[in-house]
Amino acid sequence: MQLGINLGYWGAGMDGDNLAVAQEADRLGYAVCWAAEAYGSDAATVLTWVAAQTERIDVGSAIFQIPARQPAMTAMTAATLDSLSGGRFRLGLGVSGPQVSEGWYGVKFDKPLSRTREYVEIVRKAMTRERLSYEGEHWTLPLPDGPGKPIKLTVHPEREHIPLYIAAIGPKNLEQTGEIADGALLIFPSADHLEDTAIRHLRAGREKAGMTLDGFDVCPTLPLALGEDKDVERLADTFRPYTALYVGGMGSRKQNFYNQLAQRMGYEAAAADIQDKYLSGDKQGAAAAIPHELIDRTTLLGSVERIADRMKAYAAAGVTTLTLAPAGFALEERLASLRAGVQAAELAGLA
């Protein structure tokens, strides 16, 4: 099992520190450095900056939002980043959610599965440097009865095949991801529930495409807070606002994928309570309503030894790249977490 680092969103006042984190991860041998985007910093610019100032670590989008870019533009960006980085780019995609897609990008959030499938097909076809033509439900290239003609990508990617990941939560999306992608980007993963909530659906998708999970990258992101085991409850409290935001406030009441995931993990009543409080404006109450067990199962908390035990459980559950998101604003605290991640992986016999 490899290790990755997630820098999250840029522009929160820690940009210089984020670069130092990426460079330390590069020095320590982390496999990949991911950057996210929502409606602030864009991931492509951040990854270019990081790639220019690192040497070995891969850089990955977690995620490029599908409603933000036409698929041909994503192929151009992926090819350019792979070329500039010397073959170190990983392309992560996701449909975002209804509030961002429709409120920020003005793109109707409908039929996300078929939209994702077509998007991936166009991106992959464009990156083969064939002349691009496509007929689908969501995209037709070139547009009919106009001056457009099939053209091909002029940039040569460093590699013939750039690894493509999809951020997936729901069972149908996970199954399609197994079928059409090279990896899955997961969030709020519990090693105890991973087979039921993710792996079996990914496996079904691979089987549908005549493949196995061999070579497929199962890549969850886990927040990490380093400390003494006796302080695990206090460390878990660090992530209460984060968990409340996703389980309670992401998307609408009917379309909150993270809330639905918490329900599938057995927290139906708690998930409903968290959402009710959050959407009514009681964010503190929503955070307080999160069961400690839910946070502990979906993060890495405590000593290096405790984290090593959890890493073993994730590896046994089928994780192939474990992405860490260190807690804290202080640079030294985040660097210490990076080093602890390597120590834990070595102690678990995974490095």
MIMAR-953012 format. One line per field, with one value per residue (C-alpha): residue number from 1; residue in three letters; x negated, y, z. Coordinates in nm, 2 decimals, always signed. Example, Ala and Ser with C-alpha at 12.3 -4.5 7.8 and 13.67 -1.06 7.14 Angstrom:
BEGIN
pos <- c(1;2)
code <- c(ALA;SER)
xx <- c(-1.23;-1.37)
yy <- c(-0.45;-0.11)
zz <- c(+0.78;+0.71)
END
This chain:
BEGIN
pos <- c(1;2;3;4;5;6;7;8;9;10;11;12;13;14;15;16;17;18;19;20;21;22;23;24;25;26;27;28;29;30;31;32;33;34;35;36;37;38;39;40;41;42;43;44;45;46;47;48;49;50;51;52;53;54;55;56;57;58;59;60;61;62;63;64;65;66;67;68;69;70;71;72;73;74;75;76;77;78;79;80;81;82;83;84;85;86;87;88;89;90;91;92;93;94;95;96;97;98;99;100;101;102;103;104;105;106;107;108;109;110;111;112;113;114;115;116;117;118;119;120;121;122;123;124;125;126;127;128;129;130;131;132;133;134;135;136;137;138;139;140;141;142;143;144;145;146;147;148;149;150;151;152;153;154;155;156;157;158;159;160;161;162;163;164;165;166;167;168;169;170;171;172;173;174;175;176;177;178;179;180;181;182;183;184;185;186;187;188;189;190;191;192;193;194;195;196;197;198;199;200;201;202;203;204;205;206;207;208;209;210;211;212;213;214;215;216;217;218;219;220;221;222;223;224;225;226;227;228;229;230;231;232;233;234;235;236;237;238;239;240;241;242;243;244;245;246;247;248;249;250;251;252;253;254;255;256;257;258;259;260;261;262;263;264;265;266;267;268;269;270;271;272;273;274;275;276;277;278;279;280;281;282;283;284;285;286;287;288;289;290;291;292;293;294;295;296;297;298;299;300;301;302;303;304;305;306;307;308;309;310;311;312;313;314;315;316;317;318;319;320;321;322;323;324;325;326;327;328;329;330;331;332;333;334;335;336;337;338;339;340;341;342;343;344;345;346;347;348;349;350;351)
code <- c(MET;GLN;LEU;GLY;ILE;ASN;LEU;GLY;TYR;TRP;GLY;ALA;GLY;MET;ASP;GLY;ASP;ASN;LEU;ALA;VAL;ALA;GLN;GLU;ALA;ASP;ARG;LEU;GLY;TYR;ALA;VAL;CYS;TRP;ALA;ALA;GLU;ALA;TYR;GLY;SER;ASP;ALA;ALA;THR;VAL;LEU;THR;TRP;VAL;ALA;ALA;GLN;THR;GLU;ARG;ILE;ASP;VAL;GLY;SER;ALA;ILE;PHE;GLN;ILE;PRO;ALA;ARG;GLN;PRO;ALA;MET;THR;ALA;MET;THR;ALA;ALA;THR;LEU;ASP;SER;LEU;SER;GLY;GLY;ARG;PHE;ARG;LEU;GLY;LEU;GLY;VAL;SER;GLY;PRO;GLN;VAL;SER;GLU;GLY;TRP;TYR;GLY;VAL;LYS;PHE;ASP;LYS;PRO;LEU;SER;ARG;THR;ARG;GLU;TYR;VAL;GLU;ILE;VAL;ARG;LYS;ALA;MET;THR;ARG;GLU;ARG;LEU;SER;TYR;GLU;GLY;GLU;HIS;TRP;THR;LEU;PRO;LEU;PRO;ASP;GLY;PRO;GLY;LYS;PRO;ILE;LYS;LEU;THR;VAL;HIS;PRO;GLU;ARG;GLU;HIS;ILE;PRO;LEU;TYR;ILE;ALA;ALA;ILE;GLY;PRO;LYS;ASN;LEU;GLU;GLN;THR;GLY;GLU;ILE;ALA;ASP;GLY;ALA;LEU;LEU;ILE;PHE;PRO;SER;ALA;ASP;HIS;LEU;GLU;ASP;THR;ALA;ILE;ARG;HIS;LEU;ARG;ALA;GLY;ARG;GLU;LYS;ALA;GLY;MET;THR;LEU;ASP;GLY;PHE;ASP;VAL;CYS;PRO;THR;LEU;PRO;LEU;ALA;LEU;GLY;GLU;ASP;LYS;ASP;VAL;GLU;ARG;LEU;ALA;ASP;THR;PHE;ARG;PRO;TYR;THR;ALA;LEU;TYR;VAL;GLY;GLY;MET;GLY;SER;ARG;LYS;GLN;ASN;PHE;TYR;ASN;GLN;LEU;ALA;GLN;ARG;MET;GLY;TYR;GLU;ALA;ALA;ALA;ALA;ASP;ILE;GLN;ASP;LYS;TYR;LEU;SER;GLY;ASP;LYS;GLN;GLY;ALA;ALA;ALA;ALA;ILE;PRO;HIS;GLU;LEU;ILE;ASP;ARG;THR;THR;LEU;LEU;GLY;SER;VAL;GLU;ARG;ILE;ALA;ASP;ARG;MET;LYS;ALA;TYR;ALA;ALA;ALA;GLY;VAL;THR;THR;LEU;THR;LEU;ALA;PRO;ALA;GLY;PHE;ALA;LEU;GLU;GLU;ARG;LEU;ALA;SER;LEU;ARG;ALA;GLY;VAL;GLN;ALA;ALA;GLU;LEU;ALA;GLY;LEU;ALA)
xx <- c(+0.00;-0.14;-0.09;+0.04;+0.10;+0.40;+0.33;+0.70;+0.80;+0.56;+0.60;+0.66;+0.35;+0.12;+0.01;-0.36;-0.32;-0.13;-0.43;-0.66;-0.43;-0.44;-0.81;-0.85;-0.62;-0.83;-1.15;-0.99;-0.88;-0.51;-0.36;-0.12;-0.02;+0.35;+0.51;+0.88;+1.11;+1.46;+1.54;+1.21;+0.87;+0.86;+0.66;+0.47;+0.28;+0.19;+0.07;-0.15;-0.31;-0.37;-0.50;-0.75;-0.90;-0.91;-1.10;-0.95;-0.60;-0.30;-0.05;+0.32;+0.65;+0.88;+1.08;+1.13;+1.50;+1.68;+1.93;+1.64;+1.47;+1.56;+1.41;+1.17;+1.03;+0.97;+0.78;+0.57;+0.50;+0.41;+0.18;+0.01;-0.04;-0.17;-0.42;-0.53;-0.57;-0.77;-0.49;-0.38;-0.01;+0.29;+0.63;+0.91;+1.26;+1.60;+1.94;+1.94;+2.29;+2.61;+2.55;+2.21;+2.29;+2.60;+2.53;+2.16;+2.12;+2.47;+2.47;+2.78;+2.71;+2.89;+2.79;+2.45;+2.36;+2.42;+2.26;+1.95;+1.93;+1.94;+1.70;+1.44;+1.49;+1.42;+1.12;+0.96;+1.03;+0.89;+0.57;+0.51;+0.45;+0.71;+0.93;+1.20;+1.56;+1.83;+2.20;+2.37;+2.66;+2.47;+2.20;+2.18;+1.85;+1.83;+2.16;+2.38;+2.46;+2.19;+1.83;+1.67;+1.46;+1.28;+0.94;+0.68;+0.48;+0.14;-0.03;-0.21;-0.16;-0.46;-0.28;-0.04;+0.20;+0.26;+0.42;+0.78;+0.96;+1.32;+1.45;+1.73;+1.96;+2.28;+2.31;+2.40;+2.12;+1.87;+1.97;+1.93;+1.60;+1.47;+1.58;+1.44;+1.16;+0.81;+0.88;+1.14;+1.11;+1.30;+1.40;+1.51;+1.39;+1.42;+1.19;+1.47;+1.73;+1.51;+1.60;+1.98;+1.97;+1.72;+1.50;+1.78;+1.93;+1.59;+1.53;+1.87;+1.77;+1.44;+1.61;+1.86;+1.56;+1.39;+1.13;+1.03;+0.93;+0.56;+0.40;+0.70;+0.61;+0.84;+0.75;+0.93;+0.84;+0.82;+0.77;+0.48;+0.43;+0.11;+0.12;+0.13;+0.38;+0.54;+0.63;+0.81;+1.15;+1.00;+0.83;+1.15;+1.32;+1.08;+1.28;+1.63;+1.69;+1.55;+1.77;+2.07;+2.02;+2.02;+2.27;+2.50;+2.46;+2.32;+2.58;+2.95;+3.16;+3.25;+2.91;+2.63;+2.41;+2.21;+2.51;+2.63;+2.28;+2.31;+2.65;+2.50;+2.24;+2.51;+2.56;+2.91;+3.05;+2.73;+2.70;+3.06;+3.00;+2.68;+2.85;+3.15;+2.94;+2.70;+2.97;+3.16;+2.84;+2.73;+2.38;+2.24;+2.53;+2.47;+2.10;+2.19;+2.44;+2.17;+2.09;+1.73;+1.71;+1.80;+1.51;+1.27;+1.36;+1.30;+0.98;+0.64;+0.60;+0.35;+0.00;-0.22;-0.14;+0.24;+0.22;+0.01;+0.28;+0.54;+0.32;+0.30;+0.68;+0.71;+0.46;+0.64;+0.97;+0.83;+0.68;+0.39;+0.31;+0.39;+0.40;+0.34;+0.49;+0.29;+0.48;+0.36;+0.26;-0.10;-0.35;-0.56;-0.25;-0.17;-0.53;-0.53;-0.22;-0.38;-0.68;-0.45;-0.26;-0.58;-0.68;-0.34;-0.35;-0.70;-0.58;-0.28;-0.51;-0.35;-0.64)
yy <- c(+0.00;+0.34;+0.67;+0.99;+1.34;+1.57;+1.94;+2.02;+2.37;+2.65;+3.01;+2.96;+3.15;+2.85;+2.83;+2.85;+2.59;+2.37;+2.38;+2.28;+1.99;+1.87;+1.90;+1.71;+1.44;+1.42;+1.38;+1.11;+0.90;+0.96;+0.84;+1.12;+1.47;+1.56;+1.90;+1.98;+2.24;+2.36;+2.72;+2.89;+2.77;+2.56;+2.24;+2.26;+2.58;+2.44;+2.11;+2.29;+2.50;+2.19;+1.98;+2.25;+2.24;+1.87;+1.59;+1.24;+1.26;+1.23;+1.52;+1.45;+1.63;+1.53;+1.64;+1.83;+1.90;+1.77;+2.06;+2.31;+2.20;+2.06;+1.72;+1.82;+2.10;+1.84;+1.63;+1.93;+2.01;+1.65;+1.61;+1.94;+1.86;+1.52;+1.67;+1.95;+1.71;+1.45;+1.19;+1.25;+1.35;+1.15;+1.27;+1.26;+1.36;+1.41;+1.54;+1.77;+1.82;+1.99;+2.31;+2.38;+2.24;+2.45;+2.74;+2.81;+2.66;+2.69;+2.32;+2.11;+1.83;+1.55;+1.20;+1.21;+0.85;+0.88;+1.22;+1.08;+0.79;+1.01;+1.26;+0.98;+0.84;+1.18;+1.25;+0.92;+0.94;+1.29;+1.18;+0.91;+1.20;+1.05;+1.30;+1.37;+1.28;+1.17;+1.11;+1.08;+1.20;+1.49;+1.57;+1.56;+1.65;+1.82;+1.99;+1.89;+2.12;+2.37;+2.46;+2.24;+1.94;+1.66;+1.78;+1.61;+1.71;+1.87;+1.81;+1.48;+1.35;+1.20;+0.87;+0.69;+0.62;+0.88;+0.71;+0.82;+0.82;+0.90;+1.03;+0.79;+0.74;+0.58;+0.21;+0.28;+0.53;+0.30;+0.01;+0.24;+0.36;+0.01;-0.05;+0.27;+0.41;+0.31;+0.41;+0.53;+0.84;+0.76;+0.98;+0.89;+0.53;+0.29;-0.02;-0.21;-0.12;-0.08;-0.42;-0.35;+0.03;+0.03;-0.27;-0.50;-0.24;-0.16;-0.54;-0.58;-0.30;-0.46;-0.79;-0.62;-0.50;-0.84;-0.74;-0.79;-0.54;-0.62;-0.30;-0.09;+0.19;+0.21;+0.55;+0.69;+1.01;+1.00;+1.30;+1.24;+1.38;+1.27;+1.25;+1.02;+0.74;+0.87;+1.18;+1.01;+1.16;+1.51;+1.45;+1.32;+1.65;+1.83;+1.68;+1.74;+2.06;+1.88;+1.58;+1.79;+1.99;+1.69;+1.47;+1.76;+2.03;+1.91;+1.90;+1.92;+1.72;+1.47;+1.47;+1.45;+1.16;+1.17;+1.15;+0.85;+0.69;+0.74;+0.57;+0.27;+0.24;+0.20;+0.55;+0.62;+0.80;+1.00;+1.10;+1.23;+1.42;+1.58;+1.69;+1.83;+2.04;+2.16;+2.26;+2.45;+2.66;+2.48;+2.38;+2.34;+2.10;+1.91;+1.87;+1.75;+1.50;+1.30;+0.98;+0.95;+0.61;+0.75;+0.99;+0.74;+0.49;+0.74;+0.91;+0.82;+0.92;+0.88;+0.74;+0.60;+0.25;+0.30;+0.46;+0.16;-0.08;+0.11;+0.12;-0.26;-0.28;-0.05;-0.26;-0.58;-0.42;-0.36;+0.00;+0.04;+0.41;+0.57;+0.94;+1.14;+1.48;+1.60;+1.82;+2.15;+2.49;+2.49;+2.38;+2.18;+1.99;+1.89;+1.79;+1.58;+1.40;+1.33;+1.17;+0.98;+0.84;+0.69;+0.56;+0.40;+0.24;+0.10;-0.03;-0.20;-0.36;-0.18;+0.05)
zz <- c(+0.00;-0.10;+0.07;-0.07;+0.07;+0.01;+0.02;+0.00;-0.12;-0.19;-0.08;+0.29;+0.39;+0.40;+0.04;+0.12;+0.39;+0.14;-0.09;+0.19;+0.28;-0.08;-0.10;+0.23;+0.10;-0.21;+0.00;+0.22;-0.08;-0.08;-0.41;-0.49;-0.39;-0.46;-0.48;-0.47;-0.62;-0.53;-0.60;-0.51;-0.62;-0.93;-0.91;-1.24;-1.14;-0.80;-0.94;-1.20;-0.93;-0.71;-1.00;-1.09;-0.74;-0.67;-0.83;-0.79;-0.64;-0.87;-0.88;-0.90;-0.93;-0.65;-0.83;-1.15;-1.15;-1.46;-1.49;-1.48;-1.81;-2.14;-2.17;-2.45;-2.23;-1.95;-2.20;-2.30;-1.93;-1.85;-2.15;-2.06;-1.70;-1.78;-2.02;-1.79;-1.49;-1.68;-1.66;-1.30;-1.35;-1.23;-1.35;-1.09;-1.20;-1.02;-1.10;-0.79;-0.64;-0.74;-0.55;-0.70;-1.05;-1.09;-0.86;-0.96;-1.31;-1.44;-1.55;-1.48;-1.23;-1.41;-1.52;-1.34;-1.43;-1.81;-1.81;-1.64;-1.87;-2.18;-2.03;-1.97;-2.32;-2.48;-2.26;-2.33;-2.70;-2.72;-2.54;-2.79;-3.04;-3.28;-3.46;-3.21;-3.30;-3.06;-3.06;-2.72;-2.51;-2.35;-2.61;-2.99;-3.15;-3.39;-3.36;-3.66;-3.95;-3.86;-3.95;-3.69;-3.80;-3.62;-3.50;-3.28;-2.97;-3.07;-2.73;-2.67;-2.32;-2.16;-2.13;-2.36;-2.07;-1.80;-1.49;-1.46;-1.12;-1.04;-0.71;-0.62;-0.32;-0.42;-0.52;-0.89;-0.93;-0.76;-1.00;-1.30;-1.17;-1.15;-1.51;-1.67;-1.45;-1.33;-0.97;-0.72;-0.50;-0.17;+0.12;+0.48;+0.43;+0.72;+0.70;+0.88;+0.62;+0.31;+0.15;+0.17;+0.10;-0.18;-0.27;-0.37;-0.61;-0.76;-0.81;-0.98;-1.22;-1.30;-1.36;-1.59;-1.80;-1.79;-1.54;-1.18;-0.91;-0.98;-1.09;-0.99;-0.73;-0.44;-0.30;+0.01;+0.19;+0.56;+0.79;+1.04;+1.39;+1.57;+1.95;+2.25;+2.25;+2.57;+2.38;+2.09;+2.18;+2.19;+1.86;+1.71;+1.81;+1.57;+1.28;+1.41;+1.20;+0.89;+0.94;+1.02;+0.70;+0.48;+0.65;+0.74;+0.49;+0.15;-0.12;-0.05;+0.20;-0.07;-0.24;+0.02;-0.09;+0.23;+0.45;+0.25;+0.31;+0.68;+0.67;+0.48;+0.75;+1.01;+1.14;+1.00;+1.31;+1.37;+1.00;+1.01;+1.33;+1.20;+0.88;+1.06;+1.29;+1.02;+0.78;+1.05;+1.12;+1.43;+1.31;+1.67;+1.75;+1.43;+1.52;+1.87;+1.73;+1.55;+1.72;+1.82;+1.66;+1.32;+1.34;+1.47;+1.20;+0.92;+1.04;+1.17;+1.53;+1.80;+1.83;+1.55;+1.68;+1.67;+1.32;+1.21;+1.33;+1.13;+0.82;+0.84;+0.85;+0.55;+0.35;+0.44;+0.33;-0.02;-0.01;-0.24;-0.19;+0.14;+0.11;+0.43;+0.51;+0.82;+1.07;+1.20;+1.06;+1.20;+0.94;+1.19;+1.30;+0.95;+0.87;+1.18;+1.07;+0.73;+0.90;+1.13;+0.83;+0.70;+1.04;+1.08;+0.73;+0.81;+1.15;+0.98;+0.73;+0.44;+0.33)
END
